Amino acid sequence: MRNCRRFYNQRKRQGGFRLSANAAEITGLQAGIPVLCGSGDAGASTIGAGAVTEGQGYLHLGTTGWVAIPAKRFVSHPSAFTLAHLPKHLLIAVIPLLNGGNIYEWGVQTFTDNEDYEGFERMVKESLSKKGDVLFLPYLYGERDREEGGAFISITARTTKEDFTRAIVEGLCYSIKQICDELLSPNEGDITIIGGTSRSTVLCQCLADVLGRQINVPKNSHVLTAYGALAPAFIALGWSQSYNHFVRDYINKKKHVHFKPDVSKREYHIEQYKRYIKYVERK
């Protein structure tokens, strides 16, 4: 280990690692370009979400997803993983979500023709204009220690296709709330969402209503993990002074869309969430 560290420090003083001529011939890349250490997906996503301050929670919602916060100390929680963050003084506490955008996609494929995402959103909006009793447990792909699959609850002869679509979106939001409540401070601060599923305005608004928090979606949120992956290179090459500066200059300056919670729906979601938890915790 000492020899490795000595070799690394020596090469760093000499200007860092460069792509050799042999490697350039094999890869087709230019000889002499810098070879830099990158990051894992969680670190890149956390930088992409602009989360470089302790306790600054965010949600990554792609096919699957997670809720995460930067932390200064190891987070002891049965469902959480603690990983190294890119800023050296921080860690990342993560609770994964196996059912995310894949649930939304399943809903579109099941309840529309030709995977009509716009049509699905219209059906959800139509049903959201009224209160409904149908619940959906979005565990089609399992979830942590759950053995049961997903389920619709309280279906009647009057249940419509729109009611099913609305229940899918609400159920996904309730599952997200469950892990947010485990990891984040309750009802404190905004939450940033990145990932492809953040492009659903219906989902983002419903999540704001369920959490009672403002949801912030940066422009091009579905590619911000790639921005975060670039951050170590920017710092190593001197293009940014630190990860805080990188977030300030390349993440926070992007235009955000804000979804504020509808207080008129707060009581409804509180009661529905109580029902949801009752079924989720039923053994």
C-alpha positions, 0 to 999 in steps of 0.5 A: 500500500505504501509503495502504491501511494508513493508511486501515485504521489510521484506521478501526481507531482509529474503531472498525473497519469497520461494515456500511453502510446500503446493504450492509445493505439488499442483504444483509438484515443489520443496519446497523452490525454489525462487518465483520471479516477472517476466515481460510482453512480451514487457519487456522480448522482449526488453531485448531479443533484447538487447535494454537497451539504450535510443533510441535503436530501435528494431523490434519484428516480430512474428505472429504479432509484434511491433516496440519499443524503450527504452525511459527516458520519456513518448512518446506522439504519437497517435499510441504508447503505453508507458510501464514500462521497466525492468531497472527502469530508462527507459520506452518502447514506442511501436507501434504495428503491427497487420500484421506481420508473419501472412501475410508471412504465408498467402502468403506461404499458398496461393501461394505454395503447402503444405506450402512450405516456401523454395519454397516461398522464391525462388519465391520471390528471382526470382521476386526481381531480376527484378523491378515490379509494383505490390503493396500489402497493407498487411492489411488482419487482420486490422491495427490500425484505418484502416477499409479496408482490404488488396489489390493487386494494378497494376495487369496486364495480365503479373503478375506472381505468383512470382510477387505476392509473391514479392509484399507480402514481399515488402508490409510487409516491407513498412508497417514496414517502416511506423511505423519505420518512426513514432517512430525511428530517420530516417536513423540512426543506425542499427535495431535488429529483433527478433521473428520467422519471422526473420528466413526469409532471404528474408524478412530481406534483403528486409527490409534492402533495404527498410529502408536503414539500416543494419538489425541485426538478433541474433542467435536463435532470435525466442526464445530471448523473453524467454531469456529476461523473465529470466533476472529478475531472474538472477538479483534477484538471483545475477547471473547478476549485472544489465540488462546491464550486462545481455544483455552484457553476454547473448544477445550480445555475440550471433552470429548475421547475418547482412543484409546490404542495397543494395544501387542499390535498394534504388531509386526503393524502395523510389518510390514504398514506395511513391506509397504505402503511397498514397494508404494507406492514400487514404480515 
